[in-house]
Amino acid sequence: MITAAQMRAARALLGIDQKTLAEKAGVSVPTIQRMEASPGNVRGVVESLTKVVEALDALGIELIGDNAPSTALGRGVRLKEPAPPRGG
């Protein structure tokens, strides 16, 4: 699964806008907009989601799931688990 935040971050890393991603994936701009507006995991038609993930992969993006190691080389960013609050 891909989250809306991952989609937005992937576009930012690539320096592309929603229109470019839509063209590369063969989906409409409103589809990308809806996906990126999803809370948490992207919701949508599985075929469209697959096209977007494949397009991001072809553009050089590695999507990393929770608790999964990165298997590729290159730079990237990843969200850390928030540190537990310190007790007093």
ROBA-731624 format. One record per atom (N, C-alpha, C, O): atom name; residue in three letters; residue number from 0; x, y negated, z. Coordinates in Angstrom, 3 decimals, decimal comma. Last residue first. Example, Ala and Ser with C-alpha at 12.3 -4.5 7.8 and 13.67 -1.06 7.14 Angstrom:
BEGIN
REC  at   aa    i        c1        c2        c3
REC   N  Ser    1    12,850     2,250     7,080
REC  CA  Ser    1    13,670     1,060     7,140
REC   C  Ser    1    12,900    -0,030     7,870
REC   O  Ser    1    13,409    -1,138     8,039
REC   N  Ala    0    13,190     5,690     7,800
REC  CA  Ala    0    12,300     4,500     7,800
REC   C  Ala    0    13,200     3,300     7,800
REC   O  Ala    0    14,236     3,319     8,465
//
This chain:
BEGIN
REC  at   aa    i        c1        c2        c3
REC   N  Gly   87     8,541   -11,996    33,977
REC  CA  Gly   87     9,092   -13,029    34,846
REC   C  Gly   87     9,452   -12,580    36,132
REC   O  Gly   87     9,929   -13,367    36,950
REC   N  Gly   86     9,314   -10,409    30,826
REC  CA  Gly   86     8,619   -10,491    32,110
REC   C  Gly   86     9,282   -11,501    33,032
REC   O  Gly   86    10,462   -11,816    32,871
REC   N  Arg   85     9,078   -11,386    27,478
REC  CA  Arg   85     9,932   -11,150    28,643
REC   C  Arg   85     9,132   -11,335    29,917
REC   O  Arg   85     8,373   -12,293    30,063
REC   N  Pro   84     7,203    -9,633    24,999
REC  CA  Pro   84     7,384   -10,805    25,876
REC   C  Pro   84     8,243   -10,434    27,077
REC   O  Pro   84     8,152    -9,332    27,617
REC   N  Pro   83     9,009    -7,875    22,431
REC  CA  Pro   83     8,032    -7,882    23,528
REC   C  Pro   83     8,275    -9,100    24,431
REC   O  Pro   83     9,413    -9,538    24,602
REC   N  Ala   82     9,416    -9,310    19,191
REC  CA  Ala   82    10,018    -8,852    20,455
REC   C  Ala   82     8,950    -8,871    21,551
REC   O  Ala   82     8,102    -9,761    21,595
REC   N  Pro   81     7,663    -8,126    16,320
REC  CA  Pro   81     7,903    -9,190    17,312
REC   C  Pro   81     8,492    -8,591    18,579
REC   O  Pro   81     8,113    -7,495    18,991
REC   N  Glu   80     9,462    -6,411    13,863
REC  CA  Glu   80     8,444    -6,309    14,904
REC   C  Glu   80     8,702    -7,459    15,878
REC   O  Glu   80     9,853    -7,730    16,221
REC   N  Lys   79    10,335    -8,386    10,992
REC  CA  Lys   79    10,672    -7,559    12,149
REC   C  Lys   79     9,446    -7,441    13,048
REC   O  Lys   79     8,527    -8,258    12,994
REC   N  Leu   78     9,986    -8,355     7,499
REC  CA  Leu   78     9,470    -8,808     8,781
REC   C  Leu   78     9,891    -7,843     9,878
REC   O  Leu   78     9,813    -6,627     9,709
REC   N  Arg   77    12,633    -8,854     5,227
REC  CA  Arg   77    11,716    -7,924     5,863
REC   C  Arg   77    11,246    -8,527     7,175
REC   O  Arg   77    12,034    -9,147     7,889
REC   N  Val   76    14,202    -9,490     2,112
REC  CA  Val   76    13,736    -9,914     3,425
REC   C  Val   76    12,726    -8,910     3,939
REC   O  Val   76    12,060    -8,214     3,173
REC   N  Gly   75    17,214    -8,908     0,211
REC  CA  Gly   75    15,779    -8,930     0,436
REC   C  Gly   75    15,460    -9,474     1,807
REC   O  Gly   75    16,349    -9,868     2,562
REC   N  Arg   74    19,634    -7,795    -2,217
REC  CA  Arg   74    19,191    -8,623    -1,105
REC   C  Arg   74    17,685    -8,547    -0,946
REC   O  Arg   74    16,972    -8,163    -1,873
REC   N  Gly   73    20,750    -4,442    -2,926
REC  CA  Gly   73    20,338    -5,800    -3,252
REC   C  Gly   73    19,865    -6,529    -2,020
REC   O  Gly   73    19,719    -5,958    -0,939
REC   N  Leu   72    19,713    -1,040    -3,437
REC  CA  Leu   72    20,707    -2,049    -3,087
REC   C  Leu   72    20,183    -3,418    -3,476
REC   O  Leu   72    19,258    -3,523    -4,282
REC   N  Ala   71    17,090     0,974    -1,977
REC  CA  Ala   71    17,805     0,336    -3,079
REC   C  Ala   71    18,845    -0,640    -2,552
REC   O  Ala   71    18,846    -1,007    -1,377
REC   N  Thr   70    15,623     1,864     0,091
REC  CA  Thr   70    16,386     2,870    -0,647
REC   C  Thr   70    17,209     2,272    -1,766
REC   O  Thr   70    17,952     2,987    -2,439
REC   N  Ser   69    14,957     0,936     3,385
REC  CA  Ser   69    15,125     0,465     2,018
REC   C  Ser   69    16,006     1,473     1,303
REC   O  Ser   69    17,028     1,896     1,844
REC   N  Pro   68    12,827     2,984     5,449
REC  CA  Pro   68    14,125     2,407     5,094
REC   C  Pro   68    14,105     1,901     3,659
REC   O  Pro   68    13,334     2,380     2,827
REC   N  Ala   67     9,817     2,126     7,099
REC  CA  Ala   67    10,470     2,830     5,996
REC   C  Ala   67    11,814     2,171     5,704
REC   O  Ala   67    11,926     0,945     5,712
REC   N  Asn   66     8,118     0,826     8,855
REC  CA  Asn   66     9,010     1,863     9,377
REC   C  Asn   66     9,690     2,677     8,290
REC   O  Asn   66    10,100     3,811     8,539
REC   N  Asp   65     5,911    -0,105     6,279
REC  CA  Asp   65     6,221    -0,120     7,710
REC   C  Asp   65     7,087     1,078     8,071
REC   O  Asp   65     6,822     2,202     7,646
REC   N  Gly   64     7,502    -0,214     2,976
REC  CA  Gly   64     6,404    -0,008     3,914
REC   C  Gly   64     6,867    -0,094     5,357
REC   O  Gly   64     8,066    -0,149     5,631
REC   N  Ile   63     8,691    -2,347     0,588
REC  CA  Ile   63     9,090    -1,512     1,720
REC   C  Ile   63     7,928    -1,421     2,691
REC   O  Ile   63     7,430    -2,438     3,172
REC   N  Leu   62     9,157    -2,675    -2,795
REC  CA  Leu   62     8,184    -2,840    -1,722
REC   C  Leu   62     8,523    -1,847    -0,616
REC   O  Leu   62     8,628    -0,646    -0,863
REC   N  Glu   61    11,473    -4,263    -4,677
REC  CA  Glu   61    11,273    -3,021    -3,925
REC   C  Glu   61    10,305    -3,329    -2,792
REC   O  Glu   61    10,600    -4,153    -1,926
REC   N  Ile   60    11,495    -5,791    -7,828
REC  CA  Ile   60    11,039    -5,875    -6,442
REC   C  Ile   60    10,893    -4,476    -5,862
REC   O  Ile   60    10,270    -3,606    -6,470
REC   N  Gly   59    12,054    -5,970   -10,552
REC  CA  Gly   59    13,149    -5,823    -9,595
REC   C  Gly   59    12,768    -5,925    -8,134
REC   O  Gly   59    13,635    -6,125    -7,283
REC   N  Leu   58    10,127    -5,857   -12,434
REC  CA  Leu   58    10,785    -7,158   -12,285
REC   C  Leu   58    11,892    -7,135   -11,222
REC   O  Leu   58    12,581    -8,133   -11,010
REC   N  Ala   57     9,135    -3,340   -12,051
REC  CA  Ala   57     9,859    -3,601   -13,296
REC   C  Ala   57    10,624    -4,921   -13,228
REC   O  Ala   57    11,650    -5,082   -13,889
REC   N  Asp   56     7,788    -3,828    -9,622
REC  CA  Asp   56     8,910    -2,895    -9,671
REC   C  Asp   56     9,772    -3,164   -10,907
REC   O  Asp   56    10,999    -3,210   -10,813
REC   N  Leu   55     5,763    -5,525   -10,517
REC  CA  Leu   55     6,742    -6,019    -9,547
REC   C  Leu   55     7,984    -5,125    -9,536
REC   O  Leu   55     9,106    -5,623    -9,449
REC   N  Ala   54     4,412    -3,713   -12,195
REC  CA  Ala   54     5,006    -4,924   -12,757
REC   C  Ala   54     6,061    -5,485   -11,811
REC   O  Ala   54     7,140    -5,879   -12,253
REC   N  Glu   53     3,525    -1,830   -10,321
REC  CA  Glu   53     4,452    -1,417   -11,381
REC   C  Glu   53     5,136    -2,625   -12,016
REC   O  Glu   53     6,322    -2,560   -12,341
REC   N  Val   52     1,775    -3,458    -8,833
REC  CA  Val   52     2,927    -2,830    -8,174
REC   C  Val   52     3,966    -2,405    -9,211
REC   O  Val   52     5,163    -2,601    -9,001
REC   N  Val   51    -0,090    -4,078   -10,859
REC  CA  Val   51     0,670    -5,137   -10,197
REC   C  Val   51     1,925    -4,567    -9,538
REC   O  Val   51     3,011    -5,131    -9,671
REC   N  Lys   50    -1,122    -1,549   -11,508
REC  CA  Lys   50    -0,471    -2,363   -12,538
REC   C  Lys   50     0,403    -3,451   -11,918
REC   O  Lys   50     1,507    -3,713   -12,396
REC   N  Thr   49    -2,279    -0,831    -9,059
REC  CA  Thr   49    -1,169    -0,044    -9,602
REC   C  Thr   49    -0,409    -0,842   -10,652
REC   O  Thr   49     0,821    -0,812   -10,681
REC   N  Leu   48    -4,338    -2,714    -8,957
REC  CA  Leu   48    -3,294    -2,724    -7,935
REC   C  Leu   48    -2,065    -1,968    -8,417
REC   O  Leu   48    -0,936    -2,414    -8,207
REC   N  Ser   47    -5,892    -1,822   -11,111
REC  CA  Ser   47    -5,290    -3,158   -11,134
REC   C  Ser   47    -4,142    -3,258   -10,141
REC   O  Ser   47    -3,093    -3,823   -10,452
REC   N  Glu   46    -6,631     0,731   -10,163
REC  CA  Glu   46    -5,913     0,589   -11,433
REC   C  Glu   46    -5,207    -0,769   -11,515
REC   O  Glu   46    -4,055    -0,847   -11,942
REC   N  Val   45    -8,074     0,134    -7,824
REC  CA  Val   45    -6,813     0,866    -7,739
REC   C  Val   45    -5,990     0,702    -9,013
REC   O  Val   45    -4,771     0,549    -8,942
REC   N  Val   44    -9,381    -3,026    -7,235
REC  CA  Val   44    -9,476    -1,828    -8,055
REC   C  Val   44    -8,102    -1,159    -8,072
REC   O  Val   44    -7,089    -1,817    -8,309
REC   N  Gly   43    -8,772    -4,122    -3,840
REC  CA  Gly   43    -9,104    -4,302    -5,242
REC   C  Gly   43    -9,200    -2,971    -5,944
REC   O  Gly   43    -9,110    -1,915    -5,318
REC   N  Arg   42    -6,780    -5,585    -1,333
REC  CA  Arg   42    -7,972    -4,836    -1,714
REC   C  Arg   42    -8,247    -5,110    -3,176
REC   O  Arg   42    -7,984    -6,202    -3,679
REC   N  Val   41    -3,770    -5,353     0,443
REC  CA  Val   41    -4,483    -5,863    -0,733
REC   C  Val   41    -5,659    -4,952    -1,038
REC   O  Val   41    -5,551    -3,726    -1,005
REC   N  Asn   40    -3,755    -5,500     4,003
REC  CA  Asn   40    -3,508    -4,763     2,760
REC   C  Asn   40    -4,368    -5,309     1,636
REC   O  Asn   40    -5,527    -5,676     1,834
REC   N  Gly   39    -4,460    -8,722     5,261
REC  CA  Gly   39    -3,731    -7,457     5,427
REC   C  Gly   39    -3,445    -6,801     4,097
REC   O  Gly   39    -2,954    -7,444     3,170
REC   N  Pro   38    -7,044   -10,140     3,446
REC  CA  Pro   38    -6,421   -10,065     4,771
REC   C  Pro   38    -5,717    -8,715     4,912
REC   O  Pro   38    -6,336    -7,673     4,697
REC   N  Ser   37    -6,483   -11,415     0,169
REC  CA  Ser   37    -6,925   -10,314     1,027
REC   C  Ser   37    -6,278   -10,419     2,400
REC   O  Ser   37    -5,097   -10,749     2,509
REC   N  Ala   36    -5,435   -13,195    -1,551
REC  CA  Ala   36    -6,296   -13,750    -0,505
REC   C  Ala   36    -6,791   -12,671     0,456
REC   O  Ala   36    -7,447   -12,981     1,451
REC   N  Glu   35    -4,159   -11,710    -3,437
REC  CA  Glu   35    -3,327   -12,476    -2,518
REC   C  Glu   35    -4,135   -13,123    -1,398
REC   O  Glu   35    -3,564   -13,555    -0,396
REC   N  Met   34    -6,381   -10,692    -4,819
REC  CA  Met   34    -5,469    -9,793    -4,116
REC   C  Met   34    -4,664   -10,547    -3,057
REC   O  Met   34    -4,510   -10,080    -1,928
REC   N  Arg   33    -7,455   -13,040    -5,924
REC  CA  Arg   33    -8,236   -12,256    -4,958
REC   C  Arg   33    -7,334   -11,341    -4,142
REC   O  Arg   33    -7,493   -11,223    -2,927
REC   N  Gln   32    -5,320   -13,779    -7,624
REC  CA  Gln   32    -5,772   -14,684    -6,566
REC   C  Gln   32    -6,558   -13,930    -5,495
REC   O  Gln   32    -6,355   -14,150    -4,301
REC   N  Ile   31    -5,273   -11,609    -9,384
REC  CA  Ile   31    -4,102   -11,875    -8,534
REC   C  Ile   31    -4,511   -12,762    -7,361
REC   O  Ile   31    -4,094   -12,522    -6,228
REC   N  Thr   30    -7,804   -12,026   -10,542
REC  CA  Thr   30    -7,505   -10,762    -9,849
REC   C  Thr   30    -6,330   -10,951    -8,904
REC   O  Thr   30    -6,375   -10,510    -7,755
REC   N  Pro   29    -7,544   -14,542   -11,760
REC  CA  Pro   29    -8,435   -14,393   -10,602
REC   C  Pro   29    -8,218   -13,079    -9,832
REC   O  Pro   29    -8,422   -13,026    -8,619
REC   N  Val   28    -5,698   -13,744   -13,833
REC  CA  Val   28    -5,242   -14,606   -12,737
REC   C  Val   28    -6,201   -14,519   -11,546
REC   O  Val   28    -5,733   -14,429   -10,411
REC   N  Ser   27    -6,005   -10,243   -14,775
REC  CA  Ser   27    -6,380   -11,656   -14,839
REC   C  Ser   27    -5,808   -12,434   -13,653
REC   O  Ser   27    -5,479   -11,861   -12,614
REC   N  Val   26    -3,289    -8,092   -15,890
REC  CA  Val   26    -4,545    -8,345   -15,168
REC   C  Val   26    -4,844    -9,836   -15,251
REC   O  Val   26    -4,022   -10,607   -15,746
REC   N  Gly   25    -0,749    -7,365   -16,719
REC  CA  Gly   25    -1,894    -7,103   -17,591
REC   C  Gly   25    -3,221    -7,186   -16,871
REC   O  Gly   25    -4,161    -6,457   -17,186
REC   N  Ala   24     1,539    -7,982   -15,384
REC  CA  Ala   24     0,786    -6,815   -14,919
REC   C  Ala   24    -0,379    -6,457   -15,828
REC   O  Ala   24    -0,937    -5,365   -15,721
REC   N  Lys   23     2,417   -10,272   -16,666
REC  CA  Lys   23     3,322    -9,118   -16,596
REC   C  Lys   23     2,576    -7,840   -16,221
REC   O  Lys   23     2,928    -6,751   -16,676
REC   N  Glu   22     0,171   -11,957   -16,198
REC  CA  Glu   22     0,566   -11,583   -17,560
REC   C  Glu   22     1,436   -10,331   -17,563
REC   O  Glu   22     1,219    -9,428   -18,371
REC   N  Ala   21     0,260   -12,153   -13,389
REC  CA  Ala   21    -0,926   -11,600   -14,048
REC   C  Ala   21    -0,585   -11,138   -15,461
REC   O  Ala   21    -1,000   -10,057   -15,880
REC   N  Leu   20     2,721   -13,421   -13,063
REC  CA  Leu   20     2,529   -12,070   -12,534
REC   C  Leu   20     1,333   -11,404   -13,207
REC   O  Leu   20     1,390   -10,224   -13,554
REC   N  Thr   19     2,093   -15,884   -14,302
REC  CA  Thr   19     3,156   -15,025   -14,845
REC   C  Thr   19     3,011   -13,595   -14,350
REC   O  Thr   19     3,160   -12,653   -15,128
REC   N  Lys   18     0,077   -16,835   -12,594
REC  CA  Lys   18    -0,198   -16,610   -14,012
REC   C  Lys   18     0,833   -15,670   -14,626
REC   O  Lys   18     0,482   -14,765   -15,384
REC   N  Gln   17     1,361   -17,189   -10,146
REC  CA  Gln   17     0,321   -16,168   -10,273
REC   C  Gln   17     0,035   -15,842   -11,730
REC   O  Gln   17    -0,224   -14,686   -12,064
REC   N  Asp   16     4,905   -17,710   -10,868
REC  CA  Asp   16     3,589   -18,102   -10,378
REC   C  Asp   16     2,584   -16,964   -10,597
REC   O  Asp   16     2,918   -15,920   -11,158
REC   N  Ile   15     8,202   -16,810    -9,665
REC  CA  Ile   15     7,138   -16,807   -10,669
REC   C  Ile   15     5,815   -17,221   -10,036
REC   O  Ile   15     5,626   -17,099    -8,825
REC   N  Gly   14    10,487   -16,192    -8,199
REC  CA  Gly   14    10,310   -17,544    -8,712
REC   C  Gly   14     9,261   -17,617    -9,816
REC   O  Gly   14     9,401   -18,377   -10,775
REC   N  Leu   13    10,957   -13,867    -6,884
REC  CA  Leu   13    11,146   -13,856    -8,337
REC   C  Leu   13    11,058   -15,249    -8,946
REC   O  Leu   13    11,501   -15,467   -10,074
REC   N  Leu   12    10,274   -14,629    -4,318
REC  CA  Leu   12    11,631   -14,141    -4,586
REC   C  Leu   12    11,947   -14,159    -6,075
REC   O  Leu   12    13,078   -14,437    -6,473
REC   N  Ala   11     7,556   -15,254    -4,759
REC  CA  Ala   11     8,488   -16,309    -4,353
REC   C  Ala   11     9,934   -15,884    -4,629
REC   O  Ala   11    10,731   -16,685    -5,118
REC   N  Arg   10     6,518   -12,747    -5,347
REC  CA  Arg   10     6,472   -13,799    -6,364
REC   C  Arg   10     7,467   -14,901    -6,043
REC   O  Arg   10     8,139   -15,422    -6,933
REC   N  Ala    9     6,985   -11,538    -2,863
REC  CA  Ala    9     7,612   -10,998    -4,072
REC   C  Ala    9     7,622   -12,048    -5,176
REC   O  Ala    9     8,629   -12,216    -5,864
REC   N  Ala    8     5,308   -13,044    -1,205
REC  CA  Ala    8     6,759   -13,084    -1,001
REC   C  Ala    8     7,499   -12,579    -2,235
REC   O  Ala    8     8,531   -13,135    -2,610
REC   N  Arg    7     2,807   -12,300    -2,203
REC  CA  Arg    7     3,222   -13,704    -2,269
REC   C  Arg    7     4,730   -13,826    -2,121
REC   O  Arg    7     5,364   -14,614    -2,821
REC   N  Met    6     2,916    -9,539    -1,642
REC  CA  Met    6     2,726   -10,026    -3,009
REC   C  Met    6     3,202   -11,459    -3,149
REC   O  Met    6     3,913   -11,798    -4,095
REC   N  Gln    5     3,183    -9,535     1,145
REC  CA  Gln    5     4,245    -8,967     0,311
REC   C  Gln    5     4,132    -9,461    -1,127
REC   O  Gln    5     5,142    -9,767    -1,760
REC   N  Ala    4     0,701   -10,656     1,845
REC  CA  Ala    4     1,932   -11,390     2,162
REC   C  Ala    4     3,105   -10,860     1,346
REC   O  Ala    4     3,941   -11,643     0,895
REC   N  Ala    3    -1,000    -8,626     1,081
REC  CA  Ala    3    -1,084    -9,909     0,383
REC   C  Ala    3     0,179   -10,723     0,630
REC   O  Ala    3     0,671   -11,402    -0,271
REC   N  Thr    2     0,756    -5,473     0,949
REC  CA  Thr    2    -0,025    -6,499     1,628
REC   C  Thr    2    -0,031    -7,771     0,789
REC   O  Thr    2     0,810    -7,966    -0,088
REC   N  Ile    1     0,366    -2,298    -0,518
REC  CA  Ile    1     1,031    -3,591    -0,535
REC   C  Ile    1     0,141    -4,594     0,187
REC   O  Ile    1    -1,082    -4,563     0,048
REC   N  Met    0     0,834     1,185     0,000
REC  CA  Met    0     0,000     0,000     0,000
REC   C  Met    0     0,877    -1,245     0,000
REC   O  Met    0     2,010    -1,215     0,478
//
